[in-house]
Amino acid sequence: MTETRYRRLLALYPRDFRQEYGEEMLAVLMTDPRRGQVVDVLRGAGAAHLRAVRSGHDRAARVVQIFGAILLLGVALRRSGGGLLNPLLSAEPRPIYLEGVDAIRLLGWGLVVVAAFRGWRAIGAAAALAALAGEIASPARFYVDTPASVLHVYWMIVAGGVVLIAGLVARGGAVARPRGLAAIVLAGVFLALQSPILFVHELSPLRSGLVALAAALVLVALIRQSSEIRGRLVCWAAPVIVTLPLVQWGFGGFIEHNMRHPESTRLINPMQWTVLVLVPIVAFVATSWLGSRRSKGRPVAADGFGGTYDGDVRRHD
């Protein structure tokens, strides 16, 4: 194999990795040509990219896990408002009633919050997986009759997947209170207060105001992060953000057809499912790549929890 082809193979490695080890690897490959070199290079390139993603995102991932679980818990409380608030507002004593999926979502996201602070990676992953299953099962029950039910909550399904992955990527061990936590908790409260039992009309002015306040508080929490963590949080949020225009513009005709023709309901076809899955992934990869190109690599980076990382050692300011 020629030097040009070796260089093309090595181009699959991350840019920083090539700058540091590229010439050395090229010399080794050309000195000792053998079968299986291409497979070894491909496997090594994949591993290098995974390590780069983990090392670049693990600190921000814990912030994503905590903040995302709190917000999803607030949404779960909103959707369970009837079962929780009806008994409390009733003149006669009535037991609290929750459907199975509602209970799973509430308990799951609540446990993820606790596990994130305590550093219980396995428990957090199991709880997030159960809560995500609840998020998927809830619209899936009505999918055949109303396929758009999945699209309307697809952003929450993607958000649940992001929180699950963030918990697996995040650095292990217990953590201190992250910056902007109070704003996120208050945003979760505002989301929970949107319960249909309190606001009969979906477009109630007060309800819309609560949504706006929650969005503003999320923005405040984002601004409070260090510049490095803030950029990483944007990467993690990209898959969720991109689902909103994707559903509105990419599936608007699909939703309208099913609303106008209930007698001939269309289901989401395999190509559409592929787009729904791939677009959030591409959004994360693209924003991560752009962020890595713009970052200059600092020796000491703020971790978003009131401390800093210097290599593998964490210290508080």
C-alpha positions in Angstrom: 0.0 0.0 0.0 1.3 3.5 -0.9 2.0 6.3 1.5 -1.0 8.3 0.0 -3.4 5.4 0.8 -2.0 5.1 4.4 -2.6 8.8 4.9 -6.1 8.5 3.7 -6.7 5.8 6.2 -5.2 7.8 9.0 -7.4 10.7 8.1 -10.2 8.7 9.8 -8.6 9.5 13.2 -9.6 12.7 15.1 -7.6 15.7 14.0 -5.8 16.2 17.3 -4.9 12.6 17.4 -3.3 12.8 13.9 -1.3 15.9 14.7 0.3 14.1 17.7 0.7 10.6 16.5 0.1 10.6 12.7 3.7 10.5 11.5 4.6 7.9 14.0 1.7 5.7 13.0 2.5 6.2 9.3 6.1 5.1 9.8 5.0 1.9 11.7 2.4 1.0 9.1 4.9 1.4 6.2 7.6 -0.4 8.0 5.5 -3.4 8.9 2.9 -4.0 6.2 0.7 -7.0 6.9 -2.8 -8.4 6.4 -5.5 -6.9 8.6 -3.9 -3.4 8.7 -7.0 -1.7 7.3 -9.2 -3.4 9.9 -6.8 -2.4 12.7 -6.7 1.2 11.5 -10.5 1.4 11.2 -11.0 -0.1 14.7 -8.4 2.2 16.2 -10.0 5.3 14.5 -13.4 4.3 15.9 -12.0 3.9 19.4 -10.2 7.2 19.2 -13.4 9.0 18.3 -15.3 7.4 21.2 -12.6 8.4 23.6 -12.6 11.9 22.2 -16.4 12.2 22.7 -16.2 10.8 26.2 -13.3 13.0 27.4 -14.9 16.1 25.8 -18.5 15.5 27.1 -18.3 13.7 30.4 -18.4 16.8 32.6 -21.2 18.4 30.7 -23.0 15.0 30.5 -23.6 15.0 34.3 -25.2 18.5 34.0 -27.4 17.2 31.2 -28.4 14.2 33.2 -29.4 16.3 36.2 -31.1 19.1 34.3 -32.8 16.8 31.8 -34.2 14.5 34.4 -35.6 17.4 36.4 -37.3 18.9 33.4 -38.7 15.5 32.3 -39.9 14.9 35.9 -41.8 18.2 35.6 -43.4 17.2 32.4 -44.3 13.8 33.9 -46.0 15.6 36.8 -47.9 17.8 34.4 -49.2 14.7 32.5 -50.1 13.0 35.7 -51.9 16.1 37.1 -55.3 14.6 37.0 -54.5 11.5 38.9 -52.5 13.5 41.5 -54.6 16.6 41.9 -58.2 15.4 41.4 -58.2 13.5 44.8 -56.7 16.6 46.5 -59.2 19.0 45.0 -62.2 16.7 45.6 -64.6 17.5 48.4 -64.8 13.8 49.2 -61.7 11.6 50.1 -60.5 9.8 47.0 -57.4 7.7 46.5 -54.6 9.0 44.2 -54.7 7.1 40.9 -51.9 6.8 38.4 -51.7 4.7 35.3 -48.8 2.3 35.0 -46.8 4.4 32.5 -47.4 7.6 34.5 -46.0 6.0 37.7 -43.0 4.6 35.8 -42.2 8.0 34.3 -42.5 9.8 37.7 -40.5 7.2 39.7 -38.0 6.8 36.9 -37.0 10.4 36.3 -37.1 11.1 40.0 -34.7 8.3 40.7 -32.5 9.5 37.8 -32.1 12.9 39.6 -31.1 11.2 42.9 -28.7 8.8 41.1 -27.1 11.6 39.2 -26.2 13.5 42.4 -25.0 10.3 44.1 -23.0 9.0 41.2 -25.0 5.7 41.0 -24.4 5.1 37.3 -26.1 1.6 37.1 -29.2 2.7 39.0 -29.4 5.9 37.0 -29.2 4.0 33.7 -31.8 1.5 34.8 -34.2 4.2 36.0 -33.7 6.3 32.8 -34.2 3.2 30.7 -37.5 2.4 32.5 -38.7 6.0 32.3 -37.8 6.1 28.6 -39.8 2.9 28.0 -42.7 4.7 29.7 -42.3 7.7 27.5 -42.4 5.4 24.4 -45.2 3.2 25.7 -47.5 6.1 26.4 -48.1 7.2 22.8 -47.5 3.7 21.4 -50.9 2.7 22.9 -52.7 5.0 20.5 -50.3 4.7 17.6 -52.5 2.6 15.3 -55.5 4.9 15.7 -53.6 8.2 15.9 -50.0 7.9 14.6 -49.4 11.6 15.2 -49.5 10.9 19.0 -45.9 9.7 18.7 -44.8 12.7 16.7 -46.3 15.2 19.2 -44.2 13.8 22.1 -41.2 12.7 20.0 -39.1 15.5 21.4 -39.6 14.0 24.9 -38.6 10.6 23.7 -35.4 12.0 22.2 -34.8 14.0 25.5 -35.2 10.8 27.5 -32.7 9.0 25.2 -30.2 12.0 25.7 -30.5 11.8 29.5 -29.9 8.0 29.4 -26.8 8.4 27.2 -25.6 11.3 29.3 -25.8 9.2 32.4 -23.6 6.5 30.8 -21.1 9.0 29.6 -20.9 11.2 32.7 -17.9 11.0 35.0 -18.6 8.6 38.0 -18.8 9.6 41.6 -21.0 11.9 43.7 -21.2 15.6 42.6 -21.8 18.9 44.2 -24.7 21.2 43.2 -24.3 22.3 39.6 -24.5 25.9 38.6 -28.0 27.0 37.5 -29.7 24.2 39.5 -32.2 26.6 41.2 -33.3 27.9 37.8 -33.9 24.4 36.4 -35.8 23.3 39.5 -38.1 26.3 39.2 -38.5 25.6 35.4 -39.5 22.0 36.3 -42.1 23.4 38.8 -43.5 25.7 36.1 -43.8 22.8 33.7 -45.6 20.7 36.3 -48.0 23.5 37.0 -49.3 23.2 33.4 -51.5 20.3 34.5 -54.8 20.1 32.4 -56.7 19.9 35.7 -55.6 23.5 36.4 -55.9 24.9 32.9 -58.9 23.7 30.9 -57.7 25.3 27.6 -54.4 24.2 26.1 -53.7 27.8 24.9 -54.6 29.5 28.2 -52.6 32.8 28.6 -51.4 31.7 32.1 -50.3 28.4 30.8 -48.4 29.9 27.9 -46.8 32.3 30.4 -45.6 29.3 32.5 -44.0 27.8 29.3 -42.3 31.0 28.5 -41.0 31.4 32.1 -39.7 27.8 32.1 -37.9 28.4 28.8 -36.4 31.6 30.2 -35.1 29.8 33.3 -33.5 27.1 31.2 -31.7 29.8 29.2 -30.6 31.4 32.5 -29.2 28.1 33.7 -27.4 27.7 30.4 -25.8 31.2 30.6 -24.6 30.4 34.1 -22.3 27.6 32.9 -18.7 28.1 31.9 -18.1 28.7 28.2 -16.7 25.2 27.7 -19.6 23.5 29.5 -22.1 25.8 27.8 -20.8 24.7 24.3 -21.1 21.1 25.3 -24.7 21.6 26.6 -25.6 23.0 23.2 -24.3 19.8 21.6 -26.4 17.6 24.0 -29.5 19.8 23.4 -29.2 19.8 19.6 -30.9 16.4 19.1 -33.9 17.6 21.1 -34.1 21.0 19.5 -33.9 19.7 16.0 -36.9 17.4 16.5 -39.3 20.4 16.8 -38.8 21.7 13.2 -38.4 18.2 11.9 -41.9 17.2 13.1 -43.5 20.5 12.2 -42.0 20.9 8.7 -41.1 17.3 7.8 -44.3 15.7 9.0 -46.8 18.5 8.8 -48.5 17.0 5.7 -48.5 13.5 7.3 -50.3 14.9 10.4 -52.8 17.0 8.3 -53.7 14.0 6.1 -54.5 11.8 9.1 -56.6 14.6 10.7 -58.6 15.1 7.5 -58.9 11.4 6.6 -59.5 9.3 9.8 -61.0 6.6 7.6 -57.6 6.0 5.9 -55.0 6.6 8.5 -51.4 6.5 7.4 -48.7 5.0 9.6 -45.1 6.2 9.7 -43.2 4.2 7.1 -39.7 2.8 7.5 -38.0 5.7 5.6 -39.7 8.2 7.9 -38.7 6.3 11.0 -35.1 6.3 9.7 -35.2 10.1 9.3 -36.7 10.5 12.8 -33.8 8.4 14.3 -30.9 9.7 12.2 -31.6 13.4 12.2 -31.1 13.8 16.0 -27.9 11.7 15.8 -26.6 13.8 12.9 -27.4 17.0 14.9 -25.4 15.8 17.9 -22.4 14.7 15.7 -22.4 17.9 13.7 -22.6 20.3 16.7 -19.9 18.3 18.5 -17.6 18.4 15.4 -18.2 22.2 15.0 -17.6 22.7 18.7 -14.3 20.7 18.7 -13.0 22.7 15.8 -13.7 26.0 17.6 -12.4 25.0 21.0 -8.7 25.7 21.7 -8.2 23.2 24.5 -7.5 24.6 27.9 -5.4 22.9 30.6 -7.9 23.6 33.3 -11.6 23.5 32.5 -14.6 24.5 34.7 -16.9 21.5 35.3 -20.2 23.3 35.9 -20.4 22.2 39.5 -18.5 25.1 41.1 -15.2 23.3 40.6 -12.5 22.6 38.0 -10.8 19.7 36.4 -7.1 19.5 36.0 -6.4 16.3 34.1 -8.2 13.6 36.1 -8.2 15.5 39.4 -11.3 17.5 40.4 -11.0 20.4 42.8 -13.4 23.0 44.2 -12.8 26.7 43.8 
